[in-house]
Amino acid sequence: MAEELALLVADVFEAAGLLRRMGEGVAAAEGQTQARWQLLSVVSEEPLTVARAARRLGIARQGVQRVANDLVREDLAGFRPNPDHRGSPLLTLTPLGHATLERITTRASAIHEVLTADIAAADISAARSLLHRVIDEVRRYEEQAPAD
């Protein structure tokens, strides 16, 4: 079973690399990068601090801060006061940011339709279910593993 999981992990990394490369192309068509697209997307749901956005994306806060600053410079996002923490403003999308995200998302959706034309929805659902189980197990392991 461990060997099968190792092969699955390799497949997930390969798929992630291919999808990331494709995502860069989708974002580039709108003058953006995959990193900017991801941050636009995560703060479109609700305004977040840079630290919270970084946790949601699973990446370093410093990298998210650089991307956030770029989005603000381009008027795609802005910082607003955080009533819960004066020193950590909330990043929120501007109308231009929402429009840019919508165009990127529309492009991505069209590509997803092509990619999934010959894949049953049940197969995608089953794959997602399995990946969620693996994610849960990894998180459980991390919580129980002794610190080095």
HUVENJO-V31271 format. One record per residue. N is the residue number from 1. RES is the residue in three letters. PHI is phi in whole degrees, -180 to 180 (999 if undefined). Layout:
BEGIN
n->N res->RES phi->PHI
n->N res->RES phi->PHI
END
This chain:
BEGIN
n->1 res->MET phi->999
n->2 res->ALA phi->-62
n->3 res->GLU phi->-66
n->4 res->GLU phi->-64
n->5 res->LEU phi->-65
n->6 res->ALA phi->-60
n->7 res->LEU phi->-67
n->8 res->LEU phi->-62
n->9 res->VAL phi->-60
n->10 res->ALA phi->-61
n->11 res->ASP phi->-65
n->12 res->VAL phi->-63
n->13 res->PHE phi->-64
n->14 res->GLU phi->-64
n->15 res->ALA phi->-62
n->16 res->ALA phi->-61
n->17 res->GLY phi->-63
n->18 res->LEU phi->-64
n->19 res->LEU phi->-67
n->20 res->ARG phi->-64
n->21 res->ARG phi->-62
n->22 res->MET phi->-64
n->23 res->GLY phi->-62
n->24 res->GLU phi->-61
n->25 res->GLY phi->-66
n->26 res->VAL phi->-62
n->27 res->ALA phi->-65
n->28 res->ALA phi->-62
n->29 res->ALA phi->-62
n->30 res->GLU phi->-110
n->31 res->GLY phi->75
n->32 res->GLN phi->-122
n->33 res->THR phi->-117
n->34 res->GLN phi->-60
n->35 res->ALA phi->-62
n->36 res->ARG phi->-66
n->37 res->TRP phi->-59
n->38 res->GLN phi->-62
n->39 res->LEU phi->-70
n->40 res->LEU phi->-55
n->41 res->SER phi->-65
n->42 res->VAL phi->-68
n->43 res->VAL phi->-90
n->44 res->SER phi->-72
n->45 res->GLU phi->-71
n->46 res->GLU phi->-166
n->47 res->PRO phi->-61
n->48 res->LEU phi->-134
n->49 res->THR phi->-71
n->50 res->VAL phi->-61
n->51 res->ALA phi->-62
n->52 res->ARG phi->-69
n->53 res->ALA phi->-62
n->54 res->ALA phi->-62
n->55 res->ARG phi->-63
n->56 res->ARG phi->-62
n->57 res->LEU phi->-86
n->58 res->GLY phi->72
n->59 res->ILE phi->-132
n->60 res->ALA phi->-68
n->61 res->ARG phi->-59
n->62 res->GLN phi->-61
n->63 res->GLY phi->-66
n->64 res->VAL phi->-66
n->65 res->GLN phi->-61
n->66 res->ARG phi->-62
n->67 res->VAL phi->-65
n->68 res->ALA phi->-59
n->69 res->ASN phi->-61
n->70 res->ASP phi->-63
n->71 res->LEU phi->-63
n->72 res->VAL phi->-66
n->73 res->ARG phi->-59
n->74 res->GLU phi->-91
n->75 res->ASP phi->61
n->76 res->LEU phi->-92
n->77 res->ALA phi->-149
n->78 res->GLY phi->-149
n->79 res->PHE phi->-101
n->80 res->ARG phi->-130
n->81 res->PRO phi->-58
n->82 res->ASN phi->-104
n->83 res->PRO phi->-65
n->84 res->ASP phi->-91
n->85 res->HIS phi->-159
n->86 res->ARG phi->-57
n->87 res->GLY phi->-84
n->88 res->SER phi->-124
n->89 res->PRO phi->-66
n->90 res->LEU phi->-95
n->91 res->LEU phi->-89
n->92 res->THR phi->-138
n->93 res->LEU phi->-79
n->94 res->THR phi->-89
n->95 res->PRO phi->-57
n->96 res->LEU phi->-64
n->97 res->GLY phi->-64
n->98 res->HIS phi->-62
n->99 res->ALA phi->-65
n->100 res->THR phi->-64
n->101 res->LEU phi->-60
n->102 res->GLU phi->-61
n->103 res->ARG phi->-65
n->104 res->ILE phi->-64
n->105 res->THR phi->-63
n->106 res->THR phi->-63
n->107 res->ARG phi->-60
n->108 res->ALA phi->-64
n->109 res->SER phi->-61
n->110 res->ALA phi->-63
n->111 res->ILE phi->-68
n->112 res->HIS phi->-61
n->113 res->GLU phi->-61
n->114 res->VAL phi->-67
n->115 res->LEU phi->-63
n->116 res->THR phi->-100
n->117 res->ALA phi->-56
n->118 res->ASP phi->-110
n->119 res->ILE phi->-119
n->120 res->ALA phi->-67
n->121 res->ALA phi->-57
n->122 res->ALA phi->-64
n->123 res->ASP phi->-67
n->124 res->ILE phi->-66
n->125 res->SER phi->-61
n->126 res->ALA phi->-65
n->127 res->ALA phi->-63
n->128 res->ARG phi->-62
n->129 res->SER phi->-61
n->130 res->LEU phi->-63
n->131 res->LEU phi->-62
n->132 res->HIS phi->-64
n->133 res->ARG phi->-65
n->134 res->VAL phi->-63
n->135 res->ILE phi->-59
n->136 res->ASP phi->-61
n->137 res->GLU phi->-66
n->138 res->VAL phi->-64
n->139 res->ARG phi->-62
n->140 res->ARG phi->-62
n->141 res->TYR phi->-62
n->142 res->GLU phi->-62
n->143 res->GLU phi->-67
n->144 res->GLN phi->-96
n->145 res->ALA phi->-69
n->146 res->PRO phi->-67
n->147 res->ALA phi->-71
n->148 res->ASP phi->-82
END
